[in-house]
């Protein structure tokens, strides 16, 4: 018989019969169903007063603690000597502990995230190259769903060490747009048109007021900064419609949005490039080769 640390598995299971096995299976099935029902009921009650994150943690805590108690009851029904089993598990746990240092680090990081609360379930966050909505915050990892409906699991240790941006933390946010206008246009008139476009947009808030100003002189255009405030729920509508509103207003007002221009200059000491316009219907002035 195989042994671990001089403890035989025959010493662990004592008095197990067919009847006790059947009873143990029945206890396990009924206990599992009751445990899931209890966890769901507590979750519904907690959801009325607590955040989704706290509700999820309470449900998981009740389920895992109940599962351990249920396992102990089933093992006792089978006649398992828990003392001998714990002795064998203690020796094996030492080896497992060395191999689970990463998991332990993630658990500790998860406790920091839960206590610090930089984001909650349902928030829209950005971590490195990924961004999406938080589905769950577990002891080992955080699970998010991207806008492309992709599932991403991020270890808690990575979140603690990496810069995390909570995009939906506050009820309002600002969308920034850069607009280029030709140098021939009147800057004050352009500002008036941009403010009016922001005022007439149904998604832009009047307070805080839009931040619109001429930012710099670009290579081919005057560059205007347009920052408009809106609710976090209207971000997609503002991003999709407001640039179109600016373009339509510029077209209606005759304001030019230029494209890059390039000029070639050979230098002060060299003559300018010769330019000669030749029409297709004009007779050629170049003599034929035989006339030279």
Buried (B, 14 or more C-beta within 10 A) or exposed (E): EEEBEEBEBEBBBEEBEEEEEEBBEEBBEEBBEEBEEBBEEBBEEBBEEBBBBBBBBBBBEBBEEBBEEBEEBBBEBBBBBEEBBEBBBEEEEEEEEEEEEEBEBBBEBBEEBBEEEBBBBEBBBBBEEEBBBBBBBBBBBBBBEEEEEEEBEBBBBBBBEEEBEBBBBEEBBBBEBEBBBBEEBEEEEBBEBBBEBBEEBEBBBEEEBBEBEBEEEBEBBBBBBBBBBBEEEBBEBBEEBBBEBBBEBBEEBEBBBBEEEEEEEEEEEEEEEEEEEEEEEEEEEEEEEEEE
